[in-house]
Amino acid sequence: MADTILVLIKSNPLESHRPVEAIRIALGFVSGEHAVAVVLLNQAPLLLSDDTEDLIDGDILQKYLPTFKELGQTFFIEENALKAHLPEGSDYTIQTVSFDQIADLVQRAGRFFIF
């Protein structure tokens, strides 16, 4: 996993443009030859909602998310954040992770970005 780029998104997409910018950057990595792990914490799972109208830069987000779905990119979501903020019926590839598993992902990644 040393060649993996980890993108950890912990900012609130209802209050900041940073989560959408993180998705845009992650897509750039995914479309290259890099293995990418995208981890969503806190309110960041709201990025995968069908209704992005209330999200800052939600209209921009809708340009990038379909490609993640097409590529089958997995989103790692911290288990408490998943329960609290992921809308039912999401059709993205999701894997629930604990904080210990997230720490392991960070430790094994070659590079990581935190937003």
N, C-alpha and C positions, 0 to 999 in steps of 0.2 A: 504494500500500500504506500510505499515511500514516494511513488510518483503521483499519488493522489493529491488533488487540490481540494481542501475543505472550505466551504463557504458557510459560515455560521451566521444566521440572521436572528437577532434578538430584539431589534428595534420594533416599535409598534407602528404598523402601516396606517393606523388611523391618525397618527400624530407626526409622522416623519416620511420624507421621500426616500430615506436610506434603504428600506427593505426592497422597494421596487428597483432601485439602482443595483442592489446586490443580486437580484434575479437577472437583470440585464447582463451584469458582469459574469455571473455563473453560466449563462447561456453562451457567452463568448468562449468560455473554457470548454463547455460541453461540446460545442460544435467543432472544436479542434481535436487534437489527438490525446487529450488529457482525460484521465479518470477523475470524476468530480463527485464529491459528496456534499449535498446541500442539507444543512441541519436547521430546523425551524424551532425556535424557543418562544416562550411567552405568548404574545398575540400574533406572532409571525405566521402561524397556520392560516390566519385570515386571508393571506395572499392566495390561497387555493380555493377561496370561496367563489361561487358562481356570481354573486353580487359584489362587485368591486366599486360600486358607485361612491361609497363613503370612504374608500381608501385614498390616501394622498397618491396621486399619479396612477389611480386605478385604470384610467383609460390607456395609459402607456403600458401598464402591466399586461393588458389583454393582447398586446402585440407579441409578447414574449412567451407567455405560458403555453400556448398551443404546441410550440416546438418541444417543450419538455415532455408533453403528453405523447407526441409522435415518436420521440426517441425512447420512450419508456424510462425516463430518468426517475430514479427513486428519490423521494424526499424523506429524510429522517426527521421524525417529529418526536420531541420529548413527550413522554406519556401523559403528563398532567396538562400540557399545552394542547395535546390532541383532544383530550376529553373536554376541555373548556372552550376551544376556539375553532375546531374543524367542523364545518357544516356537514350534515348527513348527506350521503350520496356522492361524495367527492369521487371522481373517477381518475384521480392521479395515483401513481404508484407510491404507496406510503409504507414506511417501516417504522414502527414505534420503537423508541430507544429510551433507556434510562440515562441519568446523568453520568453514571459510571461508564456506560457504553459510549456516550459522547466524549468523555475524557479519553477513552481508548482511541476513538476516531481521530481526535486532535493529536494525540501522541504519535500515531502511526502515519499521519499525513506528512507529505513532503513540504507542503506549503499550506497556509490557511489565512483566511480573511474573515474578519469579524465586523459585522454591520449592526 
